[in-house]
Amino acid sequence: MAFPFQSVFKRNKKLNGCAVHDPDHISERDSPRGPHVLFIKQALNAWSAKQKPPFPPLANDEFFDAATGTRVELYKASHDPPIINFAGKIDRIVGKKTVKFLDDELPPDIVPDLPDVPVPTKTFVDVVVQFVGGVDTGVVLDGSVLSRGNLTNYNTRTRTLVKIGRGSRHIRTDQPARNLIVEVMGKIRTQMNLPGIERGIICVYGSSAGGRNAIELATVLERENFPLVYVGVEDAAFFPDETNTVPDLPFIAGKVRNIPIFDKAGLPKLEKTRTKINFFQTFGNHAKQRKIGGPFRDLIWTSGMDGQEIHGDIDGFTRQIINVDPTGGASNVFNRFDSPAHNAAVGLATPQNESNIAGLLVKQTPFPPPR
């Protein structure tokens, strides 16, 4: 049964619920947007105008911002007796007691009662995709996505987070890689085209072969104008024929003088994407003679990883070099250290990507991202 308000508060379903149910309280984090907030601010402004000297009015809008929380706190402290919570403290929340006192700050509502008109609400759908290299392509890993991201403040009342995780051992033109991109794009299209929802943001990250898949997926997302805002790759799988960069000396542990630049891999610039970060290590890169001609001539990058996988700069991405030394400081580098170096780099990059993405997701709430 609704509390018998005397002001326009009685016309709002949310305020009626707030008067009788503790979980329906209203604050900067709880139901911070809507007509109910406008009514609360009108009551606070009516009270503020009566103070000596009067307090400046709050903005006449539907947003429960920090200024509103501060004014609620002041209102409760100035009340006689002060309006305190169950812990005996003054807070910034409009709950059962506060909403009833605020009702008295407004004049009686003399217009005949009308039924509440439902206010259209929108739910924003955000998508995060992770491709994990070294796992059979297509294996579902949704539970591993953002496992280390802090989403404590993600607003689940106005947003829905869809997490897509897949294994990956194939890249580029390999048919399993193509199938993987088609499958993930299909799920994104479905989730972001549901009736009654708005597109939020999309973030993509991946390791090793999954780093290449992340770039390929980003290409399709940009082409179809999806709201892609973040691409993070972790020691993405590239190979000697994908760079023009030539090492000026054979590789000695920790002494790389040229870093491979992958600018001939046929990858797009991803010009629409706000943030593109390339985490990589150079420890597992070596130089190797391609033909007879002297110890320092005609060198190419190579490594002991499958297919001579190497790592370096991706044209158009922000560089984040990760320092790894799986040899324990040994003076010589052998191919058996290349895979441990690669795995160590991925292990360090993944938490950074997830922290970056979690920060972006939390910043989007409760309002939609720029379109």
Order of alpha helices (4+ residues) and beta strands (2+ residues): alpha-alpha-alpha-alpha-beta-beta-alpha-beta-alpha-beta-beta-beta-beta-beta-beta-beta-alpha
